[in-house]
Structures are given as structure tokens and as C-alpha cells.
Amino acid sequence: MHWRLYYMNAELSSVAVFFDIEGTLTHEGRPIAGAVEVLRMVRDSGANIRFLTNITGRMPQTIAEELRTCGIPAKDDEIFTAASACAAYVRLRNLDTVRLIIPEEISSLFIGLKEDRYHPSAVIIGDVAEQFDFKLLDDIFRQIDEGSELIAMSRNLFWFNKGRKQLDAGTFVSALELATGREAIVCGKPSELIYSMAVKSLKNPGCRILVVGDDIKTDIAGASQAGLEAVLVGTGKFRDQDRFRVPYADFLPTVADLPDLLTKKLML
């Protein structure tokens, strides 16, 4: 353990750190240098940990197991995804009917909802990859244009897949918004919905919370909107100009530098 974190154990027990996953802790399933050691160090110091991700194709417990497999200590109930936030939101709304455009892998999150493929109260969109063809998008466009709500799991425009950028569901959500003139309700980052869920899960929701991520449009913007402290890392989607676009966020070259920032903040 970082020696200063060891001596500041009591202070860190009243701190929570919300980590983004892809681009911050891992890259295409492999841990970023220093991530494993930092997560163990922060956990051993007594800080509360949550993982917030806009991944929509896998269940929280699957993501937790993937993290554990690559050496990052994570518990199932510490994972908050755009999909789980969306499912919680839809149930709170008590919508009459929904149309689910979601990966089969996460369908169990939406069990019990009444589906209607033709005249739904809302269309719920996750990342269904190659299924986003003209026929599907035109069908969704017609339903939204006729009054169905558009509920999106995230606005992510792309993600890294096998070494290259690949379009994400947010690209199609943006196209539907532009075509219909209707704004989507977004449940994943940067929406406050997912941050609120994570905060409420803490034993001390009023504790000091840091959000660590690589994407200024989701992680950092979301933290700012939720009134939480933002920490931008220079990995993943980060670009050099990002530092100047979010001057309110602390900057770290990688997540490996987090212990020094934590000790500095606790000494203020």
C-alpha cells in the first residue's frame, strides 16, 4: 500500500471512488499498467469503490467476473451499468408498454415489462451492433415520430474493438433525435441517473466522491452535472486538448497516479 494511504486509512473510509472501466482501468479486456495495484491499494485503504460503465451488452456480474479474471478486485454489487440504470428507470416510470432494442445478454434485466413491437409507449435502445440496419432504424423513427418516447442506455458514439474504433449505439440515438426533433432520455453516463444509483448504494451517501475516467463527454461531464469531483486520466479516449476543455477536473497521466492525488486531496 502507498505509505501515505496507509497512514490516512481513517480519512479514506469516508471517501468513495467511482471508476470508469474501459479506457481507464482496462483496454480491450486487459488491465492498463498500474490499474490492478491501484485498485487493491485503494480498497485496502478503506475507501469505498464503485465501477460505472456505459457497457450495455453484458450483465453487471459478468463484468465483475471479467475484472476479477484480469486481477482487478471487483464485487458484483459494485458494478453499475447503463443497462442496469435504464432498467431501474423504466420500472420507476411504470410505462404501459415498451419496445426493447437490446442485446439478448441483458434481457433478464427487463423481465416483467410488457412489450409491444408496434405501438409502444417507449422504445429502449442499447447497443445491438449489426442489427442497426435501415429497416430497424426507420421503424424506430416512425414510432418516435408518432409519439413513442426514446430511452437510450448511452450516448457513446464509438468504442474500441480489436484495435479500431467501432460505432456505438449513441451514433444511432443521435440520428434518431435529429430526424424526429425529439430528445432521448439517457440513462447511462453522463446522465445523473447512473450516478444517483451509485451514490445511493453507499453506506454514507454524503461522503466525498471522486469520479475517475478517460472520456470528457461521459465520465467528466457526468461527474460535474452530479456535483462530484472529476479526475481525468490520459488513457483510452483521452486526447491532449481534453485537458483544456475541462479545466475543473484534476488530470492524471494514468490511473496509476491516483494514490498521490488522493493523499494530496486529503491533506487539503
Residue pairs with C-beta under 8 A, 6 or more apart in sequence:
1 41
1 44
1 45
2 41
2 45
2 259
2 260
2 263
4 259
4 263
5 12
5 41
5 42
5 45
5 259
5 262
5 263
6 45
8 45
8 263
8 266
9 45
9 46
10 46
11 266
12 42
12 45
12 46
12 47
12 262
12 266
13 46
13 47
13 48
14 204
14 207
14 208
15 47
15 48
15 207
15 208
15 209
15 210
15 262
15 266
16 47
16 48
16 49
16 50
16 202
16 207
16 208
16 209
16 210
17 42
17 47
17 48
17 49
17 50
17 209
17 210
17 211
17 212
17 258
17 262
18 50
18 51
18 52
18 195
18 198
18 209
18 210
18 211
18 212
18 223
18 228
19 25
19 39
19 49
19 50
19 51
19 52
19 212
19 213
19 255
20 51
20 52
20 53
20 189
20 211
20 212
20 213
20 214
20 215
20 218
20 219
20 236
21 51
21 53
21 55
21 63
21 67
22 28
22 53
22 55
22 159
22 160
22 236
23 160
23 213
23 214
23 215
23 235
23 236
23 237
23 238
24 32
24 35
24 212
24 213
24 214
24 219
24 233
24 235
24 236
24 255
25 31
25 32
25 35
25 39
25 51
25 67
25 72
25 255
26 32
26 35
26 67
26 70
26 72
27 160
27 235
27 236
28 160
28 161
28 162
28 163
29 66
29 70
30 70
31 70
31 71
31 72
32 235
32 254
32 255
32 256
33 254
33 256
34 254
34 255
34 256
34 257
35 72
35 255
35 256
36 70
36 71
36 72
37 256
38 255
38 256
38 258
38 259
39 49
39 72
39 73
39 74
40 73
41 259
42 49
42 258
42 259
42 262
43 49
43 73
45 262
47 262
48 202
48 203
48 204
48 207
49 74
49 78
50 78
50 79
50 80
50 198
50 201
50 202
51 63
51 64
51 67
51 74
51 78
51 79
51 80
52 80
52 189
52 194
52 195
52 198
52 211
52 219
53 63
53 79
53 80
53 81
53 82
54 81
54 82
54 153
54 154
54 156
54 188
54 189
54 218
55 63
55 81
55 82
55 83
56 81
56 82
56 83
56 102
56 103
56 106
56 126
56 127
56 153
56 154
56 169
56 188
57 103
57 105
57 106
57 126
57 127
58 66
58 81
58 105
58 106
59 81
59 83
59 105
59 106
59 108
59 109
60 76
60 77
60 79
60 80
60 81
60 84
61 76
61 79
62 105
63 74
63 79
63 81
64 74
64 75
64 76
64 78
64 79
67 73
67 74
68 74
77 201
80 194
80 197
80 198
80 201
81 188
81 194
82 126
82 153
82 154
82 187
82 188
82 189
82 194
83 102
83 106
83 109
83 126
83 153
83 188
84 109
84 197
85 153
85 187
85 188
85 191
85 193
85 194
85 197
86 109
86 124
86 126
86 151
86 152
86 153
86 187
86 188
87 109
87 110
88 193
88 197
89 151
89 185
89 187
89 193
90 98
90 110
90 113
90 122
90 124
90 151
91 113
93 122
95 113
95 121
95 122
95 149
96 114
96 121
97 114
97 115
97 116
97 119
97 120
97 121
97 122
98 110
98 113
98 114
98 115
98 116
98 120
98 121
98 122
98 123
98 124
99 115
99 116
99 117
99 120
99 122
99 123
99 124
99 140
99 143
99 148
100 107
100 110
100 113
100 115
100 124
101 123
101 124
101 125
101 126
101 128
101 131
101 136
101 140
102 110
102 124
102 125
102 126
102 128
102 153
103 126
103 127
103 128
106 126
110 124
118 143
119 143
119 146
119 148
120 143
120 148
121 148
121 149
122 148
122 149
122 150
122 151
123 140
123 143
123 144
123 148
123 149
123 150
123 151
124 151
124 152
124 153
125 140
125 150
125 151
125 152
125 153
125 169
125 172
125 173
125 184
126 153
126 169
127 153
127 154
127 168
127 169
128 169
132 169
132 172
137 172
137 175
137 176
140 150
140 176
141 176
141 179
141 180
144 150
144 176
144 180
144 182
145 179
145 180
149 185
150 173
150 176
150 177
150 180
150 182
150 183
150 184
150 185
151 184
151 185
151 187
152 169
152 170
152 173
152 184
152 185
152 186
152 187
152 188
153 169
153 186
153 187
153 188
154 168
154 169
154 170
154 186
154 187
154 188
154 189
154 218
155 170
155 173
155 174
155 184
155 186
155 188
155 190
155 217
155 218
156 168
156 169
156 170
156 188
156 218
157 167
157 168
157 170
157 171
157 174
158 165
158 166
158 167
158 168
158 171
159 165
159 166
159 168
160 166
160 236
173 184
173 186
176 182
176 184
177 183
177 184
187 193
187 194
188 194
188 218
189 195
189 213
189 215
189 218
189 219
189 222
190 217
190 218
190 219
190 221
190 222
190 225
191 222
192 222
192 225
192 226
194 222
195 211
195 222
195 223
195 225
195 226
195 228
196 226
199 205
199 209
199 226
208 229
209 228
209 229
210 228
210 229
210 230
210 231
210 262
210 265
211 219
211 220
211 222
211 223
211 226
211 228
211 229
211 230
211 231
212 219
212 231
212 233
212 252
212 255
212 258
213 219
213 220
213 223
213 230
213 231
213 232
213 233
214 232
214 233
214 234
214 235
214 236
214 237
214 238
215 236
215 237
215 238
216 232
216 242
216 245
216 246
216 249
219 230
219 232
220 230
220 232
220 246
220 249
221 246
223 229
223 230
223 249
224 230
224 246
224 248
224 249
229 250
229 265
230 246
230 248
230 249
230 250
231 249
231 250
231 251
231 252
231 258
231 261
232 238
232 242
232 243
232 246
232 249
232 250
232 251
232 252
233 251
233 252
233 253
233 254
233 255
234 251
234 252
234 253
234 254
235 254
235 255
243 251
250 261
252 258
252 261
